[in-house]
Amino acid sequence: MPVNKKDLAFRTLSGVIIGPIAVFSFLTYQSLLGLVTTIIILASYEFIEMSNKEIKNNFIKLLYAFVIGVASLLYGFSLKTEYAGILPFEAEIIFFIAFVFIASVSLFTAKDQNEAKNLITSSVFAIMYISFFLSIFYNIHIGYGGTMGILALTSVWAYDACAYFFGLNFGKHKLSPKFSPKKTWEGFFGGVLGTFVYILIYEFFRELYGFAKLDIFYALIFAVMVACFDTVGDLTESIFKRFYGVKDSGEVLPGHGGMLDRIDGLLVVTPMWYLFLRILGI
């Protein structure tokens, strides 16, 4: 299938602009809070809108997306105080409070039980799958530093780019014909290889600046992990888009579709990256 040159130009331009902004946001904890909160608000609105097209009240959808984003912001602030031993409760309780607010508002504003059910279920999914999962970047930043967070982020980009290249040029065997016919095993394994090489190069330069680097075995583990869970995240969103009959989750990013389209793999990779860091004792 030929590549649309106009879409490719928009995709490249927006990537060149947005990519550095995202990377530099990891240099301070405060800028990371702003980046993650903004992304969560946009992605949450897209998911709630996609799941509730029959509901014409856009204000309530925007309100819920804003609350879900603010929950991440407050979680980030609370996490800092929890690590310092100041907060008297677990920071994750913030997401429960967001649920209570959304459920309460839905009970009093929805026109019927079906509308209330749809708003609550889509919002709860957004709270967990989008807001909480992406907020794990805060844990990575606090526990392992901004450079590790950048590696987690850009490894997903490296996998997506390499999987696309290998799949486009060598792909023959379908990975998931039911949910994503364009994905191939050649793209998957090419993505693993490319991500592995990227992590080695990144860690080489990170060591030059005095950071402890991942050894070659750990680099391979993380490359395989990124490939597996990026694919899970991508296919998960594909299921939702096919169910709701949409091509993209939104149009916020020229040439890229919606914000949720851009972070679908990252939503699953980020918690797994943190989990692997803890399990491996890095």
N, C-alpha and C positions, 0 to 999 in steps of 0.2 A: 504494500500500500504506500503510495508516494506521500512524502512529507509536505504539508502545506507551508510554502515559504513564508507567507505572512504570519502564520501562527508561530513558526520557528523564530522569526525575527522578534515578535512580541515576547515569546518565551525566553529568548536569550537576553533581551534588554531588561525585562523585569527581574531575571535571575541575577544579572550583573549589578542591579541597583539594590535589590532586597537581600541578596546573599551576604555582602559585606556588613550591612546593617545588623543582620541576625548574628553574625559571628562576633562583631565588636560589642554587641549587647552582653556577651558573656564576660567581658573584662571587669565589670563591677556587678555586685549582687543587685543593686538598685535598678540598673538598666535591664538586667535579666528579668526582674519582676515586671517591669513595664512591657517587655517583649512578650513574655509568656501570657500575661493578662490580656493584652491586645489580641493575640492569636486565639486565645480561648473564647473571647467574646465573639469574634468573627465566626469561628468554626462552630460554636454552640448555636449561634443564630441560624447558620446554614442547616444544621441538623434538625433543629426544631421546626424551621420553615419547611424543609423537605418532608418531614414526618407529619406535618399538619397543614397541608395546602388548602384543606377545606375550611380552615379557620381564617377569617379575614381580618381579625384583630391583630395587626402587626405590632401595636404598642406592647401587648402582653408578651409577644415573642421576643421583642427587643429587651423588655424588662427582665425576662427570665435569663436571656443570654448575658445581660449585664450583671445580674446577681451571681450567675455561675462564674463569670470572670472575676468578680470582686472576691468570691470565695477563695479562688486561687491566690489572689493578692494578699488577703488576710492570712491565708495558710502560710504563705512565704514569710510574712512578718512574724507570725506565731512560731514558725519553725526555728527561727533565729533565737528567740527567747527560750524555746524548749531545749535547744542544744546548750544554752547557757545556764540551764537549770532554774530559770525564772518562772516560766509558764506552769501553772498548777494543774494543767490537763494536757492531754495529747492534742497536738495541733490539728489532727485529722477531724476533730469534732466540728471544725468550721464547715466542712462539707455536709454534715448532718444538719446544721443550722440552715444552710442554703436549701436543703430538701424541705425542711419544715416550713420555711417561708413560701416556697413555690407551691407546695401542697395546700397550704392555708389559703393563698390567694386564688388558686384554681377552684377550690371548694366554693368560694363566694362569687367568682366572676364567670365561670363556665356556664354556658346556656343549658347543658345537659350532662348526664353522667359519662357519655361517650367522649365528649369534648374534654371533660375534666381528666378522664383516664388517659387520653392520648397526650395531653399537655404534660401531665405528671410523669408518665412513663418515658416520653422522649427527653424531658428535662432531667430526670434521674439518670438516664443513660448518659446524657451529656455531662452531668456532674462527675460521674465515675470515669467513663471512657475518655472524655476529652479533658476535663478540668483536673481531676486527680492524677491521671496518668501523665499528662504533660508537666504537671507541677513537680514531678519527681526530679526534674532538672534542678530544682532548688536543693534537694538532698545531695545530688552529685556535686553541685557547686560548693556547698558548705563542707562536705566531707572530703572532696578530692580536688577542688579548685576549678577555675574557669577553663583551663586548657583541656581538662578531661571532659567537661561539658561540650566544648567545641568539637572534640574528637567524636563524641557520641553523635552530635548533630551532623557533622560533615561525613561521617562514615555512612550514614543513610543516604546522603547525596551521592557519595561515591558508588554505593551499591546500585542505586537507581540508574545512574548514568551508565555504568558498566553492564548491568543487566539489559538495559535498553539497546546498547551497542551490540552486544553478543547475540541477543535475541533477534534483532533486526537483520543481522548479517549471517547468522548461522542457525537460527532457530528452526527446528523441524518437529520436535516432540513436545506436544502441548502439556503444560504443567497442570492447568485447571480448566479444561475445555467448557465445563458447565458454568463457571462463574467469571472467568477471564480468559477468553480464547486466545488472546495475543501473548500471554505468558508462556514461555517455553523452559524446558530443563536446561537447554544450552544457555539461555539468558541467566538462569539461576546460578549455574556453576561458573559462568563467566563473571557474574557479579561477585561471587565469593572470591575468586582469584583477584579481581580488581580491587575489592575492599581490603583484602589481605595485604596487597602491595601498598595501597594507600596508607594503611595503618603503620606499616613498617617505615615508610617515608616520613609520615607525621611524627612518629616517635623518635626517629633519628634527629630531626630538628628540635624536638622538645627536649631531648637529652643535651643538646648543645647549649640550651638556656638553663641548664641545671636541674631539670625535672627528672625524677625517676621514670624510666621508660618501661613499657610492657615488653617482655621478652618475646621471641618469635613464636613460641608455643601459645602464649596468651593471645598474641595478635591473631593467630589462626582461629582460636576459640571464639574471639569476638567477631571475626569476619563471618564465620559460619552462623553465629547467633544473629548477627544483623541480617543476613540473608534470609534465615528462617522466619524471624519475627517481623521483618519488614514485609515479607510476602503474606504473612498472616494478617497484618494490619491492612494491606492493600486489598486482599481478597474479601476481608470483612466489610470494608466500605463498598466494594463492588456488589456485594450481596444486597446492601441497603439501597444502592442506586438502582439496581435492576428491579428490586421490589417496588420502589416508588416511581420507576419509569423515568429517571432523569439521567442525562449524560454526564453532567458535572454537578457538584454540590452547590456551586455558585459561580459568580463571574468577577470576584474581587481582584483576581490576579490575571492581568492580560496574558493570554497564551497558555496559562496554567490551569484555568478553571477556578474552582473555589479554594478557600483556605483549607477546608477539610480534605480536599483532594491532595494537597501538598503535604499534609502532616499525617495521613492515614497510617503509614508505616512507622513513623516516628512515635506515634501514640503507644505502640506496643513495644518498640525497641527501647525507649527511654526507661521504663520500669525494669525491663530485663537487663539493660546495661548496668543499672544500679545494683540489681540483685546479683549479677555475676561478679561485680566488684566486691560485694560483701562476702559472697560464697568463696571466692578465690583468695580473699584476704589481701587484696592489692592496696 
